[in-house]
Amino acid sequence: MKRLHARYPFLEGAREAVATEAVDLATVVEQDEAVVDRARERVLAAIEDGDVGQPSRDTRIELLSYPVARVLVSLVAERVLIRRYARAEAETAFDRFTADFTDTTELKSVESTGVSLETLLSEFDLENAVRPVEEEGSADYRIDVGTYLPLAGDLWEDEWRLVNRALADGEVPVTEAELLTLVREAVRTRVEDGLPFDVPDPIATVLEDDAEEIREVLADLDLTREIDTVVPDLFPPCMKALLDDIQKGEHLPHHSRFAITAFLTSIGMDTDEIVDLYRVNSSFGEEMTRYQTDHIRGDSSPTEYSPPSCATMQSYGDCVNKDDLCERIPHPMAYYENRLDDADEDDLEDWREGRAEASESD
């Protein structure tokens, strides 16, 4: 088993390597505790941190943990987990292959662990759909529109909309950085493809305790709980700060706008209510704001997006004004639900009711 395959377990070559070794998954989960532990870690890290945790130094453990992690995800079979796991594998792969592309060190292992852009394009059958552009002042690449659209389908920012692209001759211009983002989306799609699947009973029985631990973490975060109460005083500090910025009419970067919009949709605000919040911004565009909000809430896309985890908020610089509860909570939704549970009923007046009354009096 190659270190390259352990580093990029979604590659077709990695799958073939496992098949060539005639690995019996039932035997692995029964006898190889290290593989199961690493697989469970992959899934838990995906839920809590948005990545797949620290890789094992053992190539075999790292590679085999990937199919076992997919089994665990299938046993839990929660849509939110499938999405989070696929994104985490894709984000980890993105970090790795962008590092590979910029690695200029001369001292390398005899066995290469890196990939090239050409290899990845070939892996996802993109080599004939993507071509470099050599004209001065133009984008780095052009990609067939039929290939571009499904890859960019889950990218909600304005610049990915086809209407904002200089479509010509059936091709869409993209920079190199944008092309790498599209490759990341190809990885996510492959990881997610086929999940969840039916797990044979002997394997499911052995992994039930591990699957239950994952269910408990999901339950603690309560990402699937229906909330329809908007009390800004109980928001986590990060979301309170972003809401304050919106009300001041300040411009938010894309990641911040996504975070607060996903949070607001998750706690019950509808598109009209969220669009009204953004009206105070001098650059407000109702059509675009409505499109983005509908996309995030899953009305105009196949995915209902969850707010970013605390780790992701921190990585983007949106984690501010941390309090004691923040130190014990891994997700903004878990923070808000915790505050709602602890609050007195008298303190749970929905903010939207006060706004509606104010509008009527005006």
PyMOL commands that set and color helices and strands:
alter all, ss='L'
color gray80, all
select helices_A, chain A and resi 3-7+12-20+25-31+33-49+59-76+79-102+117-123+145-151+158-160+162-164+176-192+201-221+232-234+237-247+254-266+271-278+286-297+310-315+326-328+332-342+345-347+351-361
alter helices_A, ss='H'
color red, helices_A
select strands_A, chain A and resi 130-132+141-144+171-174
alter strands_A, ss='S'
color yellow, strands_A
deselect
rebuild
show_as cartoon
